[in-house]
Amino acid sequence: KNKKTDSYVLKGNIKGQRFSNLINHTQTHSTLRIECSGLTRMDFISAGAMLNSLVVIRQSGKPIIFQHPHHLVAELFSIVGINAVATIVFAKS
């Protein structure tokens, strides 16, 4: 969690992550912003687990915004269906 932007930060190579703290993070935020500029990779299992948490968060009415993912990471998000529950904002080139 980044105090400056108050975003949930994903970085590095994520493998086998369950994202159990993601729902807790949203309890103090009206919008879930997920910063991805430092995220290099994520495995399919982690992406699916994240989607499960995001569906619960979205059903509670909160908007979800992924900020600045690399294109390959964004492609993975699309394949698992994350873009159906979240907005993905790319960095300006």
N, C-alpha and C positions, 0 to 999 in steps of 0.2 A: 504494500500500500504506500502510495506516494503522498506525503502531506501537502506538497506544493499544489498539485493538481487534484488531489483527492480521488485519483483514479486507482482502480485495481490494476496492478502492473504485472504483465506476463513477460518474462525474459528468458533468454538462453534456450536450451533444448529441453522441452518438457516431455517426460516419459512416465507413464504410470501414475499420473496425478488424478486425484479424485475431486478436487475443488470443493471440499466440504466447508471451507471458510467463505466461499463466494456469497452464499445466502446471508451469512452474518454481516458481511460488508454492506449489503444493500439495505440493512435495517436503519442505517443512519444517513442514507442518501436517497434523494428522490429520483435520480437517474443513475443507472449503473454505467460508468465509463470505464472501459478496459483498454489500457495503453499497451500496444503491441509492438512498438517500434524496436524494442530490444529482443523480441521473440524471434529466434532463428528457426526453430522446428517444434513440432508437436506431433506425438504419435496419435494414431487413429483411436486408440482406447481412451486417451485423455480427452480428445475432442468430443467423443461420445459422452463421456462423463460430464464434461462441461455443458454440453447441450442439455442433458437431463436437469442440471441446476438452473440453466437459463430459462427453460420452459416453465419451471416453478416461479421464477422471478417475473417473467413476462406475464404469467397468469395473474400475478398480484397487481398488474397494471403499470409496472415500472418500465420506462424505456431503457433499452440496452444499446450502447454505442461502442463498437470496437474502433479504436483510433490507430491509424498508421500501421496496419499489418503489412508484411511483405506479401507479394503477389502469390507465392506458393502457399503460404499459410492461409491466405484468404481463399485460395482454391480448395484447400482442405475443409475450411469452414463451410464452403458452398456444398461440397460433397456430402458432409454429414448433416446438412440442413440448418446450420446455425444462422445463415442469412435469412431464414424464414422467421426468426424471432428477434433478430438484431439488425441494426444499421451498421454498415461497415464504411468507415471514412478513410480514404487513402491520403497519404501525405501529398502535398502539392509538389510537383516535380519542378 
